[in-house]
Amino acid sequence: MENATVLLVHGLYMNRLWLVPLAWQLHARGWRIELFAYPSLLESPAAAARRLARRLHPAGVRHAVGHSLGGLVLRHLYAQVPELPPGRVVTLGTPHAGSAAARHLAALGAGWALGASRARALFGDAPPWPAQHELGVIAGTRPLGLAQWLAPVPTPGDGVVGVTETLCPGMRDHVALPVSHSGLLFSAEVAHQVDHFLRHGRFAPAS
């Protein structure tokens, strides 16, 4: 499965430009890259996944990397299209177990700030992870995100998502790195670990 295409999916409040730093680092390691953008406040993860599914060719191995909410888009994608060829998946700072910050905002009556991402996503109710796709999860432990000033974020965490919130039943491997939530898209160590998991189905041992 080496050197297959790697699909990158961004998170909430972001666009495809946020994916460029990680895309360049993975491209330099020999991967072909596809970027998928969606209006994260207007289009639910399930709807984004349906649109993504229409552009994916059913043949050939395709790996995927989702940042934050993008990882939940991928959960919806594989639930909707279980016949997609097995490919490895890495999520970066994705709140698989739900987001305490999102729940707090909703409880305060500010759930509107989350837009369509509330639908079967940030509250821990995304579809189960399918066993045929090997999942690696990367969490951040540098709390620099704005969300921690607006709502409680479990510690350790990346300032937006707590490490415990990134855990997903059925995942193959998990690693926590000293980076912030947005820093997951810029870090050379994150790119190294993504590359290692896509090639070997596990993260590299700590140096």
PEGI-V982437 format. One record per residue. PHI is phi in radians with two decimals (NA if undefined). PSI is psi as a letter, one per 20 degrees, with the letter a starting at -180 (NA if undefined). D_LAST is the distance of its C-alpha to the last C-alpha in whole Angstrom. Layout:
phi=PHI psi=PSI d_last=D_LAST
phi=PHI psi=PSI d_last=D_LAST
//
This chain:
phi=NA psi=j d_last=25
phi=-1.22 psi=q d_last=23
phi=1.09 psi=k d_last=25
phi=-1.29 psi=r d_last=27
phi=-1.26 psi=q d_last=28
phi=-2.02 psi=p d_last=26
phi=-1.59 psi=p d_last=28
phi=-1.94 psi=p d_last=27
phi=-2.24 psi=p d_last=28
phi=-1.46 psi=r d_last=28
phi=-1.84 psi=a d_last=29
phi=-1.12 psi=q d_last=32
phi=1.17 psi=j d_last=34
phi=-1.94 psi=r d_last=32
phi=-2.50 psi=a d_last=33
phi=-1.10 psi=h d_last=32
phi=-1.10 psi=h d_last=31
phi=-1.12 psi=h d_last=28
phi=-1.49 psi=i d_last=26
phi=-1.06 psi=g d_last=27
phi=-1.03 psi=g d_last=23
phi=-1.19 psi=h d_last=21
phi=-1.04 psi=g d_last=24
phi=-1.12 psi=g d_last=24
phi=-1.15 psi=h d_last=20
phi=-1.28 psi=h d_last=20
phi=-1.06 psi=h d_last=23
phi=-1.15 psi=h d_last=22
phi=-1.62 psi=j d_last=20
phi=1.79 psi=j d_last=23
phi=-1.60 psi=q d_last=24
phi=-1.46 psi=p d_last=27
phi=-2.10 psi=p d_last=28
phi=-2.15 psi=p d_last=30
phi=-1.92 psi=p d_last=31
phi=-2.16 psi=p d_last=33
phi=-2.00 psi=q d_last=34
phi=-2.67 psi=q d_last=36
phi=-1.38 psi=n d_last=38
phi=-1.14 psi=h d_last=36
phi=-1.51 psi=h d_last=39
phi=-1.84 psi=h d_last=42
phi=-2.07 psi=p d_last=40
phi=-1.16 psi=q d_last=39
phi=-0.95 psi=h d_last=36
phi=-1.15 psi=g d_last=38
phi=-1.19 psi=h d_last=40
phi=-1.08 psi=g d_last=38
phi=-1.12 psi=h d_last=36
phi=-1.12 psi=g d_last=40
phi=-1.18 psi=h d_last=40
phi=-1.11 psi=g d_last=37
phi=-1.04 psi=h d_last=38
phi=-1.21 psi=h d_last=41
phi=-1.73 psi=i d_last=39
phi=-1.59 psi=p d_last=37
phi=-1.38 psi=p d_last=38
phi=-1.19 psi=i d_last=38
phi=-1.71 psi=q d_last=37
phi=1.56 psi=q d_last=34
phi=-1.35 psi=p d_last=30
phi=-2.38 psi=p d_last=29
phi=-1.49 psi=r d_last=25
phi=-2.58 psi=q d_last=25
phi=-2.30 psi=p d_last=23
phi=-2.09 psi=p d_last=25
phi=-1.70 psi=p d_last=24
phi=0.96 psi=d d_last=26
phi=-1.04 psi=h d_last=29
phi=-1.03 psi=h d_last=29
phi=-1.16 psi=h d_last=27
phi=-1.35 psi=h d_last=30
phi=-1.03 psi=g d_last=32
phi=-1.16 psi=h d_last=30
phi=-1.07 psi=g d_last=31
phi=-1.17 psi=h d_last=34
phi=-1.02 psi=g d_last=34
phi=-1.27 psi=h d_last=33
phi=-1.26 psi=h d_last=36
phi=-1.35 psi=h d_last=38
phi=-2.24 psi=m d_last=38
phi=-1.13 psi=i d_last=36
phi=-1.45 psi=i d_last=37
phi=-1.01 psi=p d_last=35
phi=-1.01 psi=q d_last=33
phi=-1.00 psi=p d_last=30
phi=-2.55 psi=q d_last=27
phi=-1.43 psi=q d_last=23
phi=-2.31 psi=p d_last=23
phi=-2.16 psi=p d_last=20
phi=-1.98 psi=q d_last=21
phi=-2.07 psi=o d_last=20
phi=1.06 psi=k d_last=21
phi=-1.48 psi=p d_last=24
phi=-1.41 psi=m d_last=26
phi=-1.01 psi=h d_last=27
phi=-1.56 psi=j d_last=28
phi=1.73 psi=q d_last=31
phi=-1.94 psi=o d_last=30
phi=-1.10 psi=h d_last=32
phi=-1.09 psi=g d_last=32
phi=-1.13 psi=g d_last=35
phi=-1.09 psi=h d_last=36
phi=-1.13 psi=g d_last=37
phi=-1.08 psi=g d_last=39
phi=-1.12 psi=g d_last=41
phi=-1.13 psi=h d_last=42
phi=-1.46 psi=i d_last=43
phi=1.45 psi=j d_last=45
phi=-1.88 psi=k d_last=43
phi=-1.06 psi=h d_last=41
phi=-1.02 psi=h d_last=43
phi=-1.19 psi=i d_last=40
phi=-1.60 psi=i d_last=38
phi=1.01 psi=b d_last=40
phi=-1.27 psi=i d_last=40
phi=-1.20 psi=i d_last=37
phi=-1.26 psi=h d_last=38
phi=-1.40 psi=o d_last=40
phi=0.85 psi=l d_last=37
phi=-2.64 psi=e d_last=34
phi=-1.28 psi=i d_last=33
phi=-1.75 psi=j d_last=35
phi=1.44 psi=j d_last=33
phi=-2.03 psi=k d_last=35
phi=-1.24 psi=r d_last=34
phi=-1.04 psi=q d_last=35
phi=-1.07 psi=q d_last=32
phi=-1.34 psi=p d_last=30
phi=-1.35 psi=p d_last=31
phi=-1.13 psi=h d_last=29
phi=-1.30 psi=i d_last=30
phi=-1.97 psi=p d_last=27
phi=-1.29 psi=p d_last=23
phi=-1.97 psi=p d_last=22
phi=-1.98 psi=p d_last=18
phi=-2.09 psi=p d_last=18
phi=-1.97 psi=p d_last=16
phi=-2.01 psi=q d_last=17
phi=-1.84 psi=q d_last=17
phi=-2.17 psi=j d_last=17
phi=-1.81 psi=o d_last=19
phi=-1.41 psi=n d_last=22
phi=-2.00 psi=j d_last=24
phi=-1.35 psi=q d_last=26
phi=-1.13 psi=h d_last=30
phi=-1.02 psi=h d_last=31
phi=-1.15 psi=h d_last=30
phi=-1.54 psi=i d_last=33
phi=-1.80 psi=h d_last=35
phi=-2.75 psi=q d_last=34
phi=-1.21 psi=p d_last=32
phi=-2.04 psi=p d_last=28
phi=-0.99 psi=q d_last=26
phi=-1.98 psi=q d_last=24
phi=-1.18 psi=q d_last=21
phi=-2.95 psi=a d_last=21
phi=-1.77 psi=j d_last=21
phi=1.66 psi=i d_last=25
phi=-2.23 psi=g d_last=26
phi=-2.22 psi=p d_last=25
phi=-1.34 psi=q d_last=23
phi=-1.01 psi=g d_last=20
phi=-1.13 psi=h d_last=23
phi=-1.29 psi=i d_last=25
phi=-1.49 psi=i d_last=23
phi=-1.23 psi=p d_last=23
phi=-2.31 psi=p d_last=25
phi=-0.97 psi=p d_last=27
phi=1.64 psi=i d_last=26
phi=-1.19 psi=q d_last=22
phi=-1.52 psi=h d_last=20
phi=-2.71 psi=q d_last=17
phi=-2.53 psi=p d_last=16
phi=-2.52 psi=q d_last=13
phi=-1.95 psi=p d_last=13
phi=-2.16 psi=q d_last=12
phi=-1.36 psi=m d_last=14
phi=-2.36 psi=q d_last=16
phi=-1.49 psi=r d_last=20
phi=-1.07 psi=g d_last=22
phi=-1.28 psi=h d_last=23
phi=-1.10 psi=i d_last=20
phi=-1.03 psi=h d_last=19
phi=-1.55 psi=i d_last=21
phi=-2.01 psi=i d_last=20
phi=-1.24 psi=p d_last=16
phi=-1.18 psi=h d_last=14
phi=-1.19 psi=h d_last=11
phi=-1.09 psi=g d_last=13
phi=-1.05 psi=h d_last=15
phi=-1.09 psi=g d_last=12
phi=-1.21 psi=h d_last=12
phi=-1.06 psi=g d_last=16
phi=-1.01 psi=g d_last=16
phi=-1.12 psi=g d_last=14
phi=-1.17 psi=g d_last=16
phi=-1.09 psi=h d_last=19
phi=-1.50 psi=h d_last=18
phi=-2.12 psi=i d_last=17
phi=1.33 psi=j d_last=18
phi=-2.76 psi=q d_last=15
phi=-1.47 psi=q d_last=12
phi=-1.23 psi=q d_last=8
phi=-1.04 psi=q d_last=6
phi=-1.12 psi=p d_last=4
phi=-1.49 psi=NA d_last=0
//
